[in-house]
């Protein structure tokens, strides 16, 4: 396979920019060693003024460590950083910001109870006057089409608006290099387009952008050049617009990705039914559920899309049994009214659950993988008369590691030592090996690289072909369209109409994610609607 490459010695320039422009940022021989892994190994990276430069790689490839080194949050063990031709040491994020480096993190760092203006003020290194700052926020946000009211409290903002706050906070410092880490993972398609307009304008004004994402179609659409990393090392430089989705994926993971195999099967009876479920949120900034109804058939994958914070957490806690007190018939599992059963009672009916939060809910960080197997799979002959059968526990963990290609140090490895993708494969495997009749999965491939993502999606397709009823709650629209038979949206605690996946598109789902359900707004879909209507 041929790839459009360029030399490590000079950054590739877009056609409309002068070749002689000096690089804004040059990393040479950057190395960072942690006790168990070399996160960065002799990394070279060159970013030109006004360039949108992608950094691609699997989970654990070293991207995040490299970005933290550039932003001053981590110190390299070896190597040189040159900023606009001068050798520099970036000792802290404050030093990075002083140079003109800004970063928008994947997980927003905002205080819910403070206003937009107060949150932005906290990040400024210089003295400020809140009234003058609020005026600047309005001017800068309006200028870039990122309108945001500095007087609004953060808890009242949508996820897309919160990201605007993070971007405006960086723009107020006039960055010459902006680092974006998985910036679209929580945005609607319409918000993604708006973000891309902003980034293109910043680039046209000379700001360099480092863009980290697992979404290869976005990389191809937006980025001028890309540096590919694998195992802490740079494995190639490409121009994404000249590549295919498949060739980029192969560069990242070292092999081609298999196509999804969807086996023919007919949906059966409704195994999970939610009927007129209304739940008050325990979180003062949460979203209460309002009369939510749907059903998932045996052999079907039913997808619920939506921007996080629209009632997903409340729905998951009501389904898993963590939240009780609803009507008994509000949740039915395999024909049994389960609304007042706890998590253990629901699992006894054949219910499996993969939460969104891997460390802390899906797995206990400081426990081994074998011990974590016991947490939900103890019914798999791991306990006898109250005594734990350690051999059975270790054997189950070993089977899960082997069957689901979990890259780790064996069953005695701590959960916190695994990359996000490998821990997710282990948690998914732990649930699937128990043979559930109903499986609820939240954000199955969030932040997971393309290789692990393809594997997890195929496992869900195979499971549905065996007659399992699967509910997937995800912010990844591409994922839902790839694997789901039917799809709906949760917005403001209400469920949209249900569509067969082939009868809708990302544009319609994006409108619904904003709460615009059209003529059928607020209607309750029938649990008995056929899966392939």
Secondary structure, DSSP 8 states (H G I E B T S, - for coil): -------TTS----TTS-TT--EEEEEEEEEEE-SS-EEEEEEEEEEETT-EEEEEE-TTSSHHHHHHHHTTSS--SEEEEEETTEEE---SHHHHHHHTEEEE-SS----TTSBHHHHHHHT-SS---HHHHHHHHHHHHHHTT----TTSBGGGS-HHHHHHHHHHHHHTTT-SEEEEESTTTT--HHHHHHHHHHHHHHHHTT-EEEEE-S-HHHHHHH-SEEEEEETTEEEEEE-GGGS-HHHHHHHHHSS-------------SEEEEEEEEEE--SSTTS--EEEEEEEEETT-EEEEE--TTSSHHHHHHHHHTSS--S-GGGEEETTEE-TT--HHHHHHTTEEEE-S-TBTTTB-TTSBHHHHHHHHHTTTTTEETTEE-HHHHHHHHHHHHHHTT--SS-TTSBGGGS-HHHHHHHHHHHHHTTT-SEEEEESTTTT--HHHHHHHHHHHHHHHHTT-EEEEE-S-HHHHHHH-SEEEEEETTEE---EEGGG--HHHHHHHHTT--GGGTT----TTS-TT-
